[in-house]
Amino acid sequence: MAVRTLNAFEGAFEEATRTGSGAVLQTGNVFFYDNEKRITELAIKHRLPAIYARREFVEIGGLMSYGSDSAVFRRLAYFVDRILKGAKPSDLPVERPTKFELVINLRTAKQIGVTIPPEILMWADQVIK
């Protein structure tokens, strides 16, 4: 579902439930990050398993996240510094994440009636009980 305004979240989750969606995938987007609490609350309310791009969603009640670790964001300061000192952005190297984290919230899984297989739990970097 495309969500472009704050008021569209509720309708998107209602439509997902009505049309039989089995899960929600929230991709990386600043608009979603600014509304992380509302999104996690709606996923729980509609009992939709959801996976997020950032661990912060899981720490506030989301089911699970899979994404690059926070070291990627710390490297942004390096690039900002270089650009402010006159480097052309096109001359800077492209860096890709080298570590990804899987975080699972078992409290949320229980709340929405989802069982996480033990094999998946073994792969998790962090399990919130």
C-alpha positions as CSV (number, residue, x, y, z in Angstrom):
1,M,0.0,0.0,0.0
2,A,1.3,3.4,-0.8
3,V,1.2,5.8,2.2
4,R,1.9,9.5,1.5
5,T,0.2,11.2,4.4
6,L,0.0,10.6,8.2
7,N,-3.8,10.1,7.9
8,A,-3.3,7.3,5.3
9,F,-1.7,4.8,7.7
10,E,-5.0,3.6,9.3
11,G,-6.6,3.1,5.9
12,A,-3.6,1.2,4.5
13,F,-3.6,-1.2,7.4
14,E,-7.4,-1.7,7.1
15,E,-7.1,-2.4,3.4
16,A,-4.2,-4.8,4.0
17,T,-6.3,-6.7,6.5
18,R,-9.5,-6.7,4.3
19,T,-7.6,-7.9,1.3
20,G,-6.0,-10.8,3.2
21,S,-2.4,-9.5,3.3
22,G,-0.3,-11.9,5.3
23,A,2.4,-9.5,6.4
24,V,3.8,-6.0,6.1
25,L,7.2,-5.0,4.8
26,Q,8.2,-1.5,5.7
27,T,11.1,-0.2,3.6
28,G,13.6,2.5,4.6
29,N,12.0,5.9,4.3
30,V,12.3,9.0,6.5
31,F,8.5,9.5,6.5
32,F,8.1,6.0,8.0
33,Y,10.9,6.6,10.5
34,D,9.2,9.7,11.8
35,N,6.0,7.7,12.4
36,E,7.5,4.5,13.7
37,K,5.4,4.3,16.8
38,R,2.1,4.7,14.9
39,I,3.1,2.1,12.3
40,T,4.1,-0.5,14.9
41,E,0.8,0.1,16.8
42,L,-1.3,-0.4,13.7
43,A,0.6,-3.6,12.8
44,I,-0.2,-5.0,16.2
45,K,-3.8,-3.7,16.2
46,H,-4.4,-5.4,12.8
47,R,-2.4,-8.5,13.9
48,L,-0.2,-8.2,10.8
49,P,3.4,-9.6,11.1
50,A,5.7,-6.8,10.0
51,I,9.4,-6.6,9.2
52,Y,11.1,-3.2,9.3
53,A,14.3,-1.8,7.9
54,R,15.6,-0.5,11.3
55,R,15.9,-2.1,14.7
56,E,14.4,0.9,16.4
57,F,10.9,-0.3,15.2
58,V,11.4,-3.6,17.0
59,E,12.7,-1.9,20.2
60,I,9.4,0.0,20.4
61,G,7.2,-3.0,19.7
62,G,7.6,-4.0,16.1
63,L,7.9,-7.8,15.3
64,M,11.2,-7.9,13.5
65,S,13.8,-5.9,11.6
66,Y,16.5,-6.8,9.1
67,G,18.9,-4.2,7.9
68,S,22.3,-2.7,8.1
69,D,23.8,-2.1,11.5
70,S,24.2,1.5,12.8
71,A,27.8,1.7,11.7
72,V,26.6,2.8,8.3
73,F,24.9,5.9,9.8
74,R,28.0,6.8,11.8
75,R,30.0,6.8,8.5
76,L,27.8,9.6,7.2
77,A,29.7,12.1,9.4
78,Y,32.9,11.2,7.4
79,F,31.2,12.0,4.1
80,V,29.6,15.2,5.4
81,D,33.0,16.3,6.7
82,R,34.7,15.6,3.3
83,I,32.0,17.5,1.3
84,L,32.1,20.5,3.7
85,K,35.9,20.6,3.1
86,G,35.4,20.8,-0.6
87,A,35.3,17.3,-1.9
88,K,32.9,16.6,-4.8
89,P,30.3,14.0,-3.8
90,S,30.9,12.3,-7.2
91,D,34.5,11.8,-6.2
92,L,33.7,10.0,-3.0
93,P,33.7,6.2,-2.9
94,V,30.4,4.3,-2.6
95,E,30.3,2.3,0.6
96,R,28.0,-0.6,1.1
97,P,27.0,-2.1,4.4
98,T,29.0,-5.1,5.4
99,K,27.0,-6.3,8.4
100,F,23.2,-6.8,8.7
101,E,21.2,-7.4,11.8
102,L,18.1,-9.5,12.4
103,V,16.2,-8.4,15.6
104,I,13.1,-10.2,16.7
105,N,10.6,-9.2,19.4
106,L,9.0,-12.3,20.9
107,R,6.5,-10.3,23.1
108,T,5.0,-8.8,19.9
109,A,5.0,-12.3,18.2
110,K,3.0,-13.6,21.1
111,Q,0.7,-10.6,21.1
112,I,-0.3,-11.1,17.4
113,G,-0.3,-14.9,17.6
114,V,2.8,-15.6,15.5
115,T,5.3,-18.4,16.3
116,I,8.9,-17.7,15.2
117,P,10.6,-21.0,14.2
118,P,13.6,-21.9,16.4
119,E,15.8,-21.9,13.2
120,I,15.0,-18.2,12.7
121,L,15.6,-17.4,16.3
122,M,19.1,-18.9,16.1
123,W,20.0,-16.5,13.2
124,A,18.8,-13.5,15.2
125,D,21.4,-11.0,16.4
126,Q,19.1,-10.0,19.2
127,V,15.9,-11.5,20.6
128,I,13.7,-9.3,22.7
129,K,11.8,-11.4,25.3
